[in-house]
Amino acid sequence: MTHRAADNLDLLDHESAKLLTTVEGLTTQDLARATLCTGWTVGHVLTHLSRNAEALLNLVRWAVDGQERDSYASDAARTDDIEAGAGRPLQDIVSDLRSSGERFRQEAEQLRGPAGEATVLSRLGTPVTGAQVIAMRSLEVVFHHVDLRVGYTFDDADPAWVARTMRGGARRWDALPQAPGLTLRPSGLAPMDIGGGGSAVSGTAGALLLWLARGRADGLSSEAELPSPPPWA
C-alpha cells in the first residue's frame, strides 16, 4: 500500500467533509458574493471545484491504466465551463460539487496501490505521482474553502498540512530572482528565510499562508512594509 496515498486520502476526506458542511449552509444570495479569487463569485469557485474534481479524475485514471489523458480539454473550455456553471441554482451547484467529489474519491481509492507511484502530467505539464494528484485535490479543497470568505481560515485546516504548504510557498518565492530579504516567523514553528533573511514577518502559519497565497496580510505583524508575494502556482 502506498502510505503517502493513504495519508493524502485521509486528509482529503476530512477537508471535503468540512467544505460540504459549509456549502450546505449557503443561501442563493451567497452565490453572487465576491471571493478571494479575483473576478470569481462563490458560484464560480464552487463550479471550479466541481470541474477540478473531473479534471484530476482524468489524471487518476491515467495513473491507474497508463493511458495518457489531458486534465482539461483546453484552457478555454475550462474557463467556459466555469462561467456557464456559476449562474446555476444553488441546489444544482451543491449537487454537482458533491457528486463530482464523490466520483474522484471513489476512483482515487485505486491509488493506494502501485498506481500511487505512477507518473502523470499536471495541467501545466509538471510530472506528479498518482498520490500527489490526491494532494492536488486537497489543496484545491482547502484553498477554495478559504476563498469563500465564510469564516473558515487556513488555521482551521490540518496544522501539519498548513505548515508544509506555507513553507512550500516560501521556498518557491525564495527561488525567484531578486527575492526580498525576509524572515518568516510562524507561531510555534522554526523561522524560515526568504532571500537570505531580513525583516521579520510574524503570525500564525495560516496567516502567513494566506499572505503568500492571496496577498492578504490579515493577522500579520512586520518590521517593514510587506512586499507583494508572487502569484501562487
DRENPA-3360 file (N, C-alpha, C; in nm, 2 decimals, always signed):
BEGIN
1 = MTHRAADN = +0.08/-0.12/+0.00/+0.00/+0.00/+0.00/+0.09/+0.12/+0.00 ~ +0.05/+0.22/-0.08/+0.12/+0.35/-0.08/+0.08/+0.43/+0.04 ~ +0.17/+0.44/+0.14/+0.13/+0.52/+0.26/+0.10/+0.66/+0.23 ~ +0.18/+0.72/+0.14/+0.15/+0.86/+0.11/+0.01/+0.88/+0.05 ~ -0.03/+0.79/-0.03/-0.17/+0.80/-0.09/-0.27/+0.78/+0.02 ~ -0.25/+0.69/+0.12/-0.34/+0.67/+0.23/-0.35/+0.80/+0.31 ~ -0.24/+0.86/+0.35/-0.24/+0.98/+0.43/-0.31/+1.09/+0.35 ~ -0.29/+1.10/+0.22/-0.35/+1.21/+0.14/-0.50/+1.19/+0.13;
9 = LDLLDHES = -0.54/+1.06/+0.12/-0.69/+1.03/+0.12/-0.75/+1.07/+0.25 ~ -0.69/+1.04/+0.36/-0.74/+1.08/+0.49/-0.76/+1.23/+0.50 ~ -0.66/+1.30/+0.46/-0.67/+1.45/+0.46/-0.78/+1.50/+0.37 ~ -0.79/+1.44/+0.25/-0.90/+1.48/+0.16/-1.03/+1.46/+0.21 ~ -1.05/+1.34/+0.27/-1.18/+1.31/+0.33/-1.22/+1.41/+0.44 ~ -1.13/+1.44/+0.52/-1.15/+1.54/+0.64/-1.19/+1.67/+0.58 ~ -1.11/+1.72/+0.49/-1.13/+1.86/+0.44/-1.26/+1.87/+0.35 ~ -1.28/+1.76/+0.27/-1.40/+1.76/+0.19/-1.53/+1.77/+0.27;
17 = AKLLTTVE = -1.53/+1.69/+0.38/-1.65/+1.69/+0.47/-1.67/+1.83/+0.53 ~ -1.56/+1.90/+0.57/-1.58/+2.04/+0.62/-1.63/+2.13/+0.51 ~ -1.58/+2.12/+0.39/-1.63/+2.21/+0.28/-1.78/+2.18/+0.26 ~ -1.82/+2.06/+0.25/-1.96/+2.03/+0.22/-2.05/+2.08/+0.33 ~ -2.00/+2.08/+0.46/-2.08/+2.13/+0.57/-2.10/+2.28/+0.55 ~ -2.00/+2.35/+0.51/-2.00/+2.49/+0.48/-2.10/+2.52/+0.37 ~ -2.09/+2.45/+0.26/-2.17/+2.48/+0.14/-2.31/+2.45/+0.16 ~ -2.34/+2.35/+0.25/-2.48/+2.32/+0.27/-2.55/+2.43/+0.35;
25 = GLTTQDLA = -2.47/+2.52/+0.41/-2.53/+2.64/+0.49/-2.54/+2.76/+0.40 ~ -2.50/+2.76/+0.28/-2.51/+2.88/+0.19/-2.65/+2.90/+0.15 ~ -2.68/+3.03/+0.11/-2.81/+3.07/+0.05/-2.79/+3.11/-0.09 ~ -2.90/+3.12/-0.16/-2.89/+3.17/-0.30/-2.82/+3.30/-0.31 ~ -2.84/+3.39/-0.22/-2.78/+3.52/-0.22/-2.63/+3.51/-0.21 ~ -2.58/+3.41/-0.14/-2.44/+3.39/-0.13/-2.36/+3.37/-0.26 ~ -2.43/+3.31/-0.36/-2.37/+3.27/-0.48/-2.31/+3.39/-0.56 ~ -2.36/+3.50/-0.54/-2.31/+3.62/-0.61/-2.21/+3.70/-0.54;
33 = RATLCTGW = -2.18/+3.66/-0.41/-2.08/+3.73/-0.34/-1.94/+3.72/-0.40 ~ -1.86/+3.82/-0.38/-1.72/+3.81/-0.42/-1.64/+3.72/-0.33 ~ -1.54/+3.66/-0.38/-1.45/+3.57/-0.31/-1.31/+3.63/-0.31 ~ -1.21/+3.55/-0.25/-1.07/+3.59/-0.26/-1.01/+3.57/-0.39 ~ -1.08/+3.50/-0.48/-1.03/+3.48/-0.62/-1.08/+3.59/-0.70 ~ -0.99/+3.68/-0.75/-1.03/+3.80/-0.82/-1.12/+3.76/-0.94 ~ -1.23/+3.83/-0.94/-1.33/+3.81/-1.06/-1.42/+3.70/-1.04 ~ -1.41/+3.62/-0.94/-1.49/+3.50/-0.92/-1.59/+3.52/-0.80;
41 = TVGHVLTH = -1.71/+3.48/-0.82/-1.81/+3.48/-0.72/-1.80/+3.34/-0.65 ~ -1.89/+3.33/-0.54/-1.90/+3.20/-0.48/-1.94/+3.09/-0.58 ~ -2.03/+3.13/-0.67/-2.08/+3.04/-0.77/-1.97/+2.99/-0.86 ~ -1.88/+3.08/-0.90/-1.76/+3.05/-0.98/-1.67/+2.95/-0.91 ~ -1.64/+2.98/-0.78/-1.55/+2.90/-0.70/-1.60/+2.76/-0.69 ~ -1.73/+2.74/-0.65/-1.78/+2.61/-0.63/-1.79/+2.53/-0.77 ~ -1.82/+2.60/-0.87/-1.82/+2.53/-1.00/-1.68/+2.49/-1.04 ~ -1.58/+2.58/-1.02/-1.45/+2.54/-1.05/-1.41/+2.41/-0.97;
49 = LSRNAEAL = -1.45/+2.40/-0.84/-1.41/+2.29/-0.76/-1.47/+2.16/-0.82 ~ -1.59/+2.17/-0.88/-1.65/+2.05/-0.94/-1.58/+2.01/-1.07 ~ -1.55/+2.11/-1.15/-1.47/+2.08/-1.27/-1.33/+2.03/-1.24 ~ -1.27/+2.09/-1.14/-1.14/+2.04/-1.10/-1.14/+1.90/-1.06 ~ -1.24/+1.85/-0.99/-1.25/+1.71/-0.95/-1.25/+1.62/-1.07 ~ -1.33/+1.67/-1.18/-1.33/+1.59/-1.30/-1.20/+1.59/-1.37 ~ -1.13/+1.71/-1.37/-1.00/+1.72/-1.44/-0.90/+1.63/-1.37 ~ -0.89/+1.63/-1.24/-0.80/+1.55/-1.17/-0.83/+1.40/-1.17;
57 = LNLVRWAV = -0.96/+1.37/-1.19/-1.00/+1.23/-1.21/-0.94/+1.17/-1.34 ~ -0.93/+1.26/-1.44/-0.86/+1.21/-1.56/-0.71/+1.17/-1.53 ~ -0.65/+1.24/-1.44/-0.51/+1.21/-1.40/-0.51/+1.08/-1.32 ~ -0.61/+1.06/-1.24/-0.62/+0.94/-1.16/-0.63/+0.82/-1.25 ~ -0.71/+0.83/-1.35/-0.73/+0.72/-1.45/-0.61/+0.69/-1.53 ~ -0.53/+0.80/-1.56/-0.41/+0.79/-1.63/-0.31/+0.71/-1.54 ~ -0.30/+0.74/-1.42/-0.21/+0.67/-1.33/-0.25/+0.52/-1.31 ~ -0.38/+0.50/-1.32/-0.43/+0.36/-1.30/-0.40/+0.27/-1.42;
65 = DGQERDSY = -0.44/+0.32/-1.54/-0.43/+0.24/-1.66/-0.32/+0.27/-1.76 ~ -0.24/+0.38/-1.73/-0.13/+0.42/-1.82/-0.17/+0.48/-1.94 ~ -0.30/+0.51/-1.96/-0.35/+0.58/-2.09/-0.34/+0.73/-2.07 ~ -0.26/+0.80/-2.14/-0.24/+0.94/-2.12/-0.37/+1.02/-2.14 ~ -0.40/+1.11/-2.06/-0.52/+1.19/-2.07/-0.49/+1.33/-2.03 ~ -0.55/+1.43/-2.09/-0.54/+1.57/-2.05/-0.64/+1.59/-1.93 ~ -0.60/+1.68/-1.84/-0.69/+1.71/-1.73/-0.81/+1.79/-1.78 ~ -0.79/+1.89/-1.86/-0.90/+1.97/-1.93/-0.88/+1.96/-2.08;
73 = ASDAARTD = -0.99/+1.97/-2.15/-0.99/+1.97/-2.29/-0.90/+2.08/-2.35 ~ -0.91/+2.20/-2.28/-0.83/+2.32/-2.32/-0.85/+2.42/-2.21 ~ -0.77/+2.52/-2.20/-0.78/+2.63/-2.11/-0.91/+2.71/-2.13 ~ -0.95/+2.72/-2.26/-1.07/+2.80/-2.30/-1.19/+2.72/-2.25 ~ -1.19/+2.59/-2.27/-1.30/+2.51/-2.23/-1.32/+2.51/-2.07 ~ -1.20/+2.51/-2.00/-1.21/+2.52/-1.86/-1.28/+2.65/-1.82 ~ -1.24/+2.76/-1.88/-1.30/+2.89/-1.84/-1.44/+2.90/-1.88 ~ -1.48/+2.85/-2.00/-1.62/+2.85/-2.04/-1.71/+2.76/-1.95;
81 = DIEAGAGR = -1.66/+2.65/-1.90/-1.74/+2.56/-1.82/-1.76/+2.63/-1.68 ~ -1.66/+2.70/-1.63/-1.68/+2.77/-1.50/-1.78/+2.88/-1.52 ~ -1.77/+2.96/-1.62/-1.86/+3.07/-1.64/-2.01/+3.02/-1.66 ~ -2.02/+2.91/-1.74/-2.15/+2.86/-1.77/-2.22/+2.80/-1.64 ~ -2.14/+2.75/-1.55/-2.19/+2.68/-1.43/-2.22/+2.77/-1.32 ~ -2.15/+2.89/-1.32/-2.16/+2.98/-1.20/-2.30/+3.03/-1.17 ~ -2.38/+3.04/-1.28/-2.51/+3.10/-1.26/-2.62/+3.00/-1.24 ~ -2.59/+2.88/-1.21/-2.69/+2.78/-1.19/-2.76/+2.80/-1.05;
89 = PLQDIVSD = -2.87/+2.73/-1.03/-2.94/+2.74/-0.90/-2.85/+2.67/-0.79 ~ -2.86/+2.72/-0.67/-2.77/+2.67/-0.56/-2.78/+2.52/-0.55 ~ -2.90/+2.46/-0.56/-2.92/+2.32/-0.54/-2.84/+2.24/-0.64 ~ -2.84/+2.29/-0.77/-2.76/+2.23/-0.87/-2.61/+2.24/-0.85 ~ -2.56/+2.35/-0.80/-2.42/+2.37/-0.78/-2.37/+2.28/-0.67 ~ -2.45/+2.27/-0.56/-2.41/+2.19/-0.44/-2.42/+2.04/-0.48 ~ -2.52/+2.00/-0.56/-2.53/+1.86/-0.60/-2.41/+1.82/-0.69 ~ -2.37/+1.91/-0.78/-2.26/+1.89/-0.87/-2.13/+1.88/-0.79;
97 = LRSSGERF = -2.11/+1.97/-0.69/-1.99/+1.96/-0.60/-1.98/+1.83/-0.53 ~ -2.09/+1.79/-0.48/-2.09/+1.66/-0.40/-2.06/+1.54/-0.49 ~ -2.14/+1.53/-0.60/-2.12/+1.41/-0.69/-1.99/+1.41/-0.76 ~ -1.94/+1.52/-0.80/-1.80/+1.52/-0.87/-1.69/+1.48/-0.77 ~ -1.71/+1.53/-0.65/-1.61/+1.50/-0.54/-1.62/+1.35/-0.51 ~ -1.74/+1.29/-0.50/-1.75/+1.15/-0.47/-1.69/+1.06/-0.58 ~ -1.71/+1.10/-0.71/-1.65/+1.03/-0.82/-1.50/+1.03/-0.81 ~ -1.45/+1.14/-0.78/-1.30/+1.15/-0.77/-1.25/+1.06/-0.66;
105 = RQEAEQLR = -1.32/+1.07/-0.54/-1.27/+1.00/-0.42/-1.29/+0.85/-0.44 ~ -1.39/+0.80/-0.51/-1.41/+0.66/-0.53/-1.30/+0.60/-0.62 ~ -1.27/+0.67/-0.72/-1.16/+0.61/-0.81/-1.02/+0.64/-0.76 ~ -1.01/+0.74/-0.68/-0.87/+0.77/-0.62/-0.84/+0.66/-0.52 ~ -0.93/+0.58/-0.47/-0.90/+0.47/-0.38/-0.80/+0.37/-0.45 ~ -0.80/+0.37/-0.58/-0.71/+0.28/-0.65/-0.56/+0.32/-0.64 ~ -0.54/+0.45/-0.60/-0.41/+0.50/-0.58/-0.34/+0.45/-0.46 ~ -0.40/+0.37/-0.38/-0.34/+0.31/-0.26/-0.24/+0.20/-0.31;
113 = GPAGEATV = -0.26/+0.15/-0.43/-0.17/+0.05/-0.48/-0.06/+0.11/-0.57 ~ +0.00/+0.03/-0.66/+0.11/+0.08/-0.74/+0.08/+0.20/-0.82 ~ -0.05/+0.23/-0.86/-0.08/+0.35/-0.93/-0.05/+0.48/-0.86 ~ -0.03/+0.47/-0.73/+0.00/+0.58/-0.65/+0.14/+0.63/-0.68 ~ +0.23/+0.54/-0.73/+0.37/+0.58/-0.77/+0.38/+0.61/-0.91 ~ +0.28/+0.59/-0.99/+0.29/+0.61/-1.14/+0.30/+0.76/-1.16 ~ +0.37/+0.80/-1.27/+0.39/+0.94/-1.30/+0.29/+0.99/-1.41 ~ +0.23/+1.10/-1.39/+0.14/+1.16/-1.49/+0.18/+1.31/-1.50;
121 = LSRLGTPV = +0.12/+1.38/-1.59/+0.15/+1.53/-1.61/+0.03/+1.61/-1.57 ~ +0.06/+1.71/-1.49/-0.05/+1.81/-1.45/-0.09/+1.90/-1.57 ~ -0.19/+1.98/-1.54/-0.24/+2.07/-1.65/-0.12/+2.16/-1.70 ~ -0.03/+2.19/-1.61/+0.09/+2.28/-1.65/+0.20/+2.20/-1.70 ~ +0.19/+2.07/-1.71/+0.30/+1.99/-1.77/+0.40/+1.94/-1.66 ~ +0.36/+1.96/-1.53/+0.45/+1.91/-1.43/+0.44/+1.77/-1.40 ~ +0.55/+1.69/-1.39/+0.53/+1.55/-1.36/+0.49/+1.53/-1.21 ~ +0.39/+1.45/-1.19/+0.34/+1.43/-1.05/+0.31/+1.28/-1.04;
129 = TGAQVIAM = +0.31/+1.22/-0.92/+0.27/+1.09/-0.90/+0.12/+1.08/-0.88 ~ +0.07/+0.96/-0.88/-0.08/+0.94/-0.86/-0.11/+0.99/-0.72 ~ -0.02/+0.96/-0.62/-0.05/+1.00/-0.48/-0.05/+1.15/-0.47 ~ +0.03/+1.22/-0.55/+0.03/+1.37/-0.55/-0.09/+1.43/-0.61 ~ -0.16/+1.35/-0.70/-0.29/+1.40/-0.75/-0.39/+1.42/-0.64 ~ -0.39/+1.33/-0.55/-0.48/+1.34/-0.43/-0.44/+1.47/-0.36 ~ -0.31/+1.49/-0.34/-0.27/+1.61/-0.26/-0.31/+1.74/-0.34 ~ -0.31/+1.73/-0.47/-0.35/+1.85/-0.55/-0.50/+1.88/-0.53;
137 = RSLEVVFH = -0.58/+1.77/-0.52/-0.72/+1.79/-0.49/-0.74/+1.85/-0.35 ~ -0.67/+1.80/-0.25/-0.68/+1.85/-0.12/-0.65/+2.00/-0.11 ~ -0.54/+2.04/-0.18/-0.51/+2.18/-0.19/-0.62/+2.26/-0.24 ~ -0.68/+2.22/-0.35/-0.79/+2.29/-0.41/-0.91/+2.31/-0.31 ~ -0.94/+2.20/-0.24/-1.05/+2.20/-0.15/-1.02/+2.30/-0.04 ~ -0.90/+2.29/+0.02/-0.87/+2.38/+0.13/-0.86/+2.53/+0.09 ~ -0.79/+2.55/-0.02/-0.77/+2.69/-0.06/-0.91/+2.75/-0.10 ~ -0.99/+2.68/-0.17/-1.11/+2.75/-0.21/-1.22/+2.75/-0.10;
145 = HVDLRVGY = -1.20/+2.67/+0.00/-1.29/+2.68/+0.12/-1.26/+2.82/+0.18 ~ -1.13/+2.85/+0.20/-1.09/+2.98/+0.25/-1.13/+3.09/+0.16 ~ -1.12/+3.07/+0.03/-1.16/+3.17/-0.07/-1.31/+3.22/-0.06 ~ -1.39/+3.13/-0.01/-1.54/+3.16/+0.00/-1.57/+3.27/+0.10 ~ -1.47/+3.30/+0.19/-1.49/+3.40/+0.29/-1.62/+3.38/+0.38 ~ -1.62/+3.26/+0.44/-1.73/+3.22/+0.52/-1.69/+3.19/+0.66 ~ -1.57/+3.24/+0.70/-1.52/+3.22/+0.84/-1.42/+3.11/+0.85 ~ -1.40/+3.02/+0.75/-1.31/+2.92/+0.75/-1.17/+2.97/+0.71;
153 = TFDDADPA = -1.07/+2.95/+0.79/-0.94/+3.00/+0.75/-0.84/+2.89/+0.74 ~ -0.72/+2.92/+0.70/-0.61/+2.82/+0.69/-0.58/+2.76/+0.83 ~ -0.60/+2.84/+0.93/-0.57/+2.79/+1.07/-0.67/+2.69/+1.11 ~ -0.78/+2.67/+1.04/-0.88/+2.57/+1.07/-0.84/+2.44/+1.00 ~ -0.75/+2.44/+0.91/-0.71/+2.32/+0.84/-0.60/+2.24/+0.92 ~ -0.57/+2.12/+0.87/-0.47/+2.04/+0.94/-0.34/+2.12/+0.96 ~ -0.29/+2.13/+1.08/-0.17/+2.21/+1.11/-0.05/+2.17/+1.03 ~ -0.02/+2.04/+1.02/+0.09/+1.99/+0.95/+0.09/+2.02/+0.81;
161 = WVARTMRG = -0.03/+2.01/+0.75/-0.05/+2.04/+0.61/-0.03/+2.19/+0.59 ~ -0.08/+2.27/+0.67/-0.06/+2.42/+0.66/+0.08/+2.46/+0.67 ~ +0.16/+2.40/+0.76/+0.30/+2.43/+0.78/+0.38/+2.39/+0.65 ~ +0.35/+2.27/+0.60/+0.42/+2.22/+0.48/+0.39/+2.31/+0.36 ~ +0.26/+2.35/+0.35/+0.22/+2.43/+0.23/+0.27/+2.57/+0.24 ~ +0.27/+2.63/+0.36/+0.33/+2.76/+0.38/+0.48/+2.76/+0.34 ~ +0.55/+2.66/+0.39/+0.69/+2.65/+0.36/+0.72/+2.63/+0.21 ~ +0.63/+2.55/+0.15/+0.65/+2.53/+0.01/+0.63/+2.66/-0.07;
169 = GARRWDAL = +0.53/+2.74/-0.03/+0.52/+2.87/-0.10/+0.63/+2.96/-0.07 ~ +0.69/+2.96/+0.05/+0.80/+3.04/+0.08/+0.93/+3.00/+0.00 ~ +0.94/+2.87/-0.02/+1.06/+2.82/-0.10/+1.05/+2.86/-0.24 ~ +0.93/+2.86/-0.30/+0.91/+2.90/-0.44/+0.95/+3.05/-0.46 ~ +0.91/+3.13/-0.36/+0.94/+3.27/-0.37/+1.09/+3.29/-0.35 ~ +1.15/+3.22/-0.26/+1.30/+3.23/-0.24/+1.38/+3.19/-0.36 ~ +1.32/+3.10/-0.44/+1.39/+3.05/-0.56/+1.39/+3.15/-0.68 ~ +1.31/+3.26/-0.67/+1.29/+3.35/-0.77/+1.41/+3.46/-0.77;
177 = PQAPGLTL = +1.45/+3.51/-0.88/+1.55/+3.62/-0.88/+1.50/+3.74/-0.80 ~ +1.59/+3.80/-0.73/+1.56/+3.92/-0.65/+1.45/+3.90/-0.55 ~ +1.45/+3.78/-0.49/+1.35/+3.76/-0.38/+1.39/+3.86/-0.26 ~ +1.29/+3.92/-0.20/+1.31/+4.01/-0.09/+1.37/+3.94/+0.03 ~ +1.45/+4.02/+0.11/+1.51/+3.96/+0.23/+1.41/+3.97/+0.34 ~ +1.35/+3.85/+0.38/+1.25/+3.84/+0.48/+1.28/+3.72/+0.57 ~ +1.24/+3.73/+0.69/+1.24/+3.61/+0.78/+1.10/+3.58/+0.83 ~ +1.04/+3.47/+0.78/+0.90/+3.44/+0.83/+0.91/+3.37/+0.96;
185 = RPSGLAPM = +0.83/+3.41/+1.06/+0.83/+3.36/+1.19/+0.69/+3.31/+1.23 ~ +0.66/+3.19/+1.18/+0.52/+3.13/+1.21/+0.52/+3.09/+1.36 ~ +0.41/+3.12/+1.43/+0.39/+3.09/+1.57/+0.42/+2.94/+1.60 ~ +0.51/+2.91/+1.69/+0.53/+2.77/+1.73/+0.62/+2.69/+1.64 ~ +0.67/+2.75/+1.53/+0.75/+2.68/+1.43/+0.88/+2.75/+1.41 ~ +0.97/+2.68/+1.35/+1.10/+2.74/+1.32/+1.09/+2.85/+1.22 ~ +1.17/+2.95/+1.23/+1.16/+3.06/+1.13/+1.22/+3.01/+1.00 ~ +1.18/+3.09/+0.89/+1.23/+3.05/+0.76/+1.27/+3.17/+0.68;
193 = DIGGGGSA = +1.38/+3.17/+0.62/+1.43/+3.29/+0.55/+1.39/+3.29/+0.40 ~ +1.36/+3.40/+0.35/+1.35/+3.43/+0.21/+1.45/+3.53/+0.17 ~ +1.52/+3.50/+0.05/+1.62/+3.60/+0.01/+1.73/+3.62/+0.10 ~ +1.77/+3.52/+0.18/+1.88/+3.53/+0.27/+1.84/+3.58/+0.41 ~ +1.71/+3.61/+0.43/+1.66/+3.66/+0.56/+1.66/+3.81/+0.56 ~ +1.59/+3.86/+0.66/+1.58/+4.01/+0.68/+1.47/+4.05/+0.77 ~ +1.39/+4.14/+0.73/+1.28/+4.19/+0.82/+1.19/+4.08/+0.86 ~ +1.15/+4.07/+0.98/+1.07/+3.96/+1.03/+0.92/+3.99/+1.00;
201 = VSGTAGAL = +0.85/+3.88/+0.96/+0.71/+3.88/+0.93/+0.65/+3.77/+1.02 ~ +0.57/+3.81/+1.12/+0.52/+3.71/+1.22/+0.37/+3.69/+1.22 ~ +0.33/+3.57/+1.25/+0.19/+3.54/+1.26/+0.17/+3.39/+1.27 ~ +0.05/+3.34/+1.26/+0.03/+3.20/+1.26/+0.07/+3.15/+1.12 ~ +0.09/+3.02/+1.12/+0.13/+2.96/+0.99/+0.01/+2.98/+0.89 ~ -0.11/+2.98/+0.94/-0.22/+3.00/+0.85/-0.23/+3.14/+0.79 ~ -0.20/+3.24/+0.88/-0.20/+3.38/+0.83/-0.08/+3.40/+0.73 ~ +0.03/+3.34/+0.76/+0.14/+3.35/+0.66/+0.11/+3.29/+0.53;
209 = LLWLARGR = +0.04/+3.17/+0.53/+0.00/+3.11/+0.41/-0.10/+3.19/+0.33 ~ -0.20/+3.26/+0.40/-0.29/+3.34/+0.34/-0.22/+3.46/+0.27 ~ -0.12/+3.51/+0.33/-0.04/+3.62/+0.26/+0.03/+3.57/+0.14 ~ +0.10/+3.46/+0.16/+0.18/+3.40/+0.05/+0.09/+3.36/-0.07 ~ -0.03/+3.31/-0.04/-0.12/+3.26/-0.14/-0.21/+3.36/-0.20 ~ -0.26/+3.46/-0.12/-0.36/+3.55/-0.17/-0.32/+3.70/-0.15 ~ -0.20/+3.72/-0.09/-0.15/+3.86/-0.07/-0.22/+3.94/+0.04 ~ -0.29/+3.87/+0.13/-0.37/+3.93/+0.24/-0.29/+3.92/+0.36;
217 = ADGLSSEA = -0.26/+4.03/+0.43/-0.18/+4.03/+0.55/-0.26/+4.03/+0.68 ~ -0.38/+3.98/+0.68/-0.46/+3.98/+0.80/-0.39/+3.90/+0.91 ~ -0.38/+3.97/+1.03/-0.32/+3.90/+1.14/-0.17/+3.89/+1.14 ~ -0.10/+3.95/+1.05/+0.05/+3.95/+1.05/+0.10/+4.08/+1.11 ~ +0.22/+4.07/+1.17/+0.30/+4.18/+1.21/+0.43/+4.18/+1.14 ~ +0.48/+4.30/+1.10/+0.60/+4.30/+1.02/+0.69/+4.42/+1.06 ~ +0.82/+4.40/+1.05/+0.91/+4.51/+1.08/+0.93/+4.61/+0.97 ~ +0.87/+4.58/+0.86/+0.88/+4.67/+0.74/+0.76/+4.65/+0.66;
225 = ELPSPPPW = +0.74/+4.74/+0.56/+0.62/+4.72/+0.47/+0.63/+4.59/+0.39 ~ +0.52/+4.52/+0.39/+0.52/+4.39/+0.33/+0.52/+4.40/+0.18 ~ +0.61/+4.33/+0.11/+0.60/+4.33/-0.04/+0.49/+4.24/-0.09 ~ +0.46/+4.24/-0.21/+0.35/+4.16/-0.27/+0.41/+4.02/-0.31 ~ +0.36/+3.91/-0.26/+0.41/+3.78/-0.30/+0.39/+3.76/-0.44 ~ +0.47/+3.67/-0.51/+0.44/+3.63/-0.65/+0.31/+3.55/-0.66 ~ +0.25/+3.55/-0.77/+0.13/+3.47/-0.79/+0.15/+3.32/-0.74 ~ +0.05/+3.27/-0.68/+0.06/+3.13/-0.63/+0.05/+3.04/-0.75;
233 = A = +0.14/+2.94/-0.76/+0.14/+2.85/-0.87/+0.12/+2.71/-0.82;
% end
